[in-house]
Amino acid sequence: MIENNTPEEEMKVELNLDDGSTVMCEVITILEVNGKEYIALLPEGQDDAEDQDVWFYAYSENPDDTNEEPELTYIEDDAEYDAVCEAFDEFLDECEYDNED
């Protein structure tokens, strides 16, 4: 479930994990890589900035029903995952460059 209650608030998604637990994650960005969309998520509750894990999933929306929840799927192909990681690194570089201005 993706929530965006107010414009000032960060978008969040609640993930249901394989073990039955749920994790609330902040949406960092949605990236396009080789014509597909991917979402970068930061799980809440990670205190140490050095050890924060970013989770990547393939992301798709139903263009015929905007009210339907987006679908997140695992990235199982190593080359595809590496391409998403590289695109995310470029995104971070752009953010850092924009903050220097």
C-alpha positions in Angstrom: 0.0 0.0 0.0 1.4 3.4 -1.0 0.5 6.3 1.2 0.9 10.0 0.5 -1.3 11.8 3.1 0.1 15.4 2.6 2.3 17.0 0.1 5.0 17.6 2.7 5.0 14.0 3.9 7.2 11.4 2.3 5.6 8.7 0.3 5.6 5.3 2.1 4.9 1.8 1.1 4.0 -1.1 3.4 5.7 -4.4 2.3 4.4 -7.8 3.3 7.4 -10.1 3.6 7.6 -13.8 3.0 7.7 -14.5 6.7 4.4 -12.8 7.3 5.8 -9.7 8.8 5.3 -6.2 7.4 7.8 -3.4 7.0 7.0 0.2 6.4 9.4 1.8 3.8 10.1 5.3 2.6 9.9 5.6 -1.2 13.2 7.1 -2.3 12.6 7.3 -6.0 11.2 5.5 -9.0 13.8 4.8 -11.7 13.5 3.9 -15.3 16.0 1.4 -16.6 15.9 -0.1 -20.0 12.3 0.8 -20.5 11.1 -0.7 -17.1 10.3 1.1 -13.9 11.9 0.2 -10.5 11.3 1.5 -7.0 14.0 2.2 -4.4 12.8 1.8 -0.9 14.4 2.6 2.5 13.0 0.4 5.4 12.1 2.5 8.5 13.9 1.9 11.7 17.4 1.8 10.4 19.3 4.1 12.9 22.9 4.0 11.5 23.1 6.0 8.3 26.2 4.0 7.3 24.4 0.7 7.3 21.1 1.7 5.7 19.9 -0.9 3.2 18.0 0.2 0.1 15.7 -2.3 -1.4 14.9 -2.4 -5.1 11.8 -3.9 -6.8 10.4 -3.9 -10.3 7.4 -1.5 -10.2 4.4 -1.4 -12.4 1.0 0.3 -12.3 -2.2 -0.7 -14.1 -2.7 2.1 -16.7 -6.4 1.2 -16.9 -7.1 1.6 -13.2 -5.3 4.3 -11.4 -6.9 3.3 -8.1 -5.3 -0.2 -8.2 -2.3 -0.7 -6.0 1.1 -0.7 -7.9 2.7 -4.1 -8.2 6.2 -4.7 -6.8 8.1 -7.8 -7.9 11.5 -9.2 -7.0 14.4 -8.5 -9.4 15.8 -12.0 -9.9 18.2 -11.4 -12.8 21.7 -10.3 -11.6 22.4 -8.2 -14.6 19.0 -6.4 -14.3 19.7 -5.8 -10.6 23.2 -4.5 -11.3 21.7 -2.1 -13.9 19.2 -0.8 -11.3 21.9 -0.3 -8.7 24.0 1.7 -11.3 21.0 3.9 -12.1 20.4 4.4 -8.4 24.0 5.4 -7.9 23.6 7.9 -10.8 20.5 9.3 -9.1 22.4 9.8 -5.8 25.2 11.5 -7.7 22.6 13.9 -9.3 21.1 14.6 -5.9 24.5 15.4 -4.4 25.3 17.6 -7.4 22.0 19.5 -7.0 22.6 20.0 -3.3 26.0 21.6 -4.0 24.3 24.5 -6.0 
